[in-house]
Amino acid sequence: MDERVSTGIPGLDFMLNGGLIPGRTYLIKGAPGTGKTTLAMHFAMAGIDNGENVLYVTLEEPAENLKMDMMKFGFNLADLHFTIIDATPTAERYVLMENFFESFAEGMDKMLTAIKEQFKQRYYHRVVIDPITMLKVATKDDIEYRRSFLTFVKAVGRLKTTVILTSELQRTDVEEYLVNGVIELKMFEMQGKLARGIRITKFRGSAFDGTIRPYKITDSGIVVYHDHVLPLP
């Protein structure tokens, strides 16, 4: 099997035929509350566990809140290999461990420039932008956003880093077309109970399991039941 990048979730890695293909950009989409940030943090922590440098840009949840929430799952956001940029609208111009870059939140082009500046300081094996929804809303022109997004995907590919983007928008046509893979998180009501399902809808360069598989958000994070189908076991 070719070298793969673990998502930090064994069941999801199984669905991906071993994990993500390194050096590519992937989209995690789903409604609020489906666990997009938790999945992205699993990916980040898998890198930390492997001794890799990880850059995490939060555009919606303040870094301090994110740190407290993720500690409940046992994730260590204080690791020296982990850099989190707080680019939320309410950020007080500070960041956990690094300088605040206001330009991170001003659109895809500014985001790309800021990330390149970070890479001048050190190489990052993994990058997370959570969520890109904020950047899309900030761009009024759809054609300009498409151009900027395509430029972003090509540029981070040249950085030889594996990127995860999250989005809570239902319509992500442009993003899904341009990224290398799409993972969708969904919630269903089945027999009066809430059920969660995960599905891979796109994964360039590899075979994958496209079946909707159940998952749960537990005390230790997300567990994907790759050998089950809905309803949840």
Salt bridges, closest charged atoms under 4 A:
GLU52 OE1 - ARG126 NE 2.73
GLU102 OE2 - ARG93 NH2 3.40
GLU106 OE1 - LYS110 NZ 3.02
ASP109 OD2 - ARG147 NH2 2.71
GLU117 OE2 - LYS120 NZ 2.99
GLU144 OE2 - ARG147 NH2 2.69
ASP173 OD2 - ARG171 NH2 2.54
GLU175 OE2 - LYS136 NZ 3.29
GLU176 OE2 - LYS29 NZ 2.85
GLU184 OE2 - LYS186 NZ 3.46
GLU184 OE1 - ARG199 NH2 2.89
ASP209 OD2 - ARG213 NE 2.80
ASP227 OD1 - HIS228 ND1 2.80
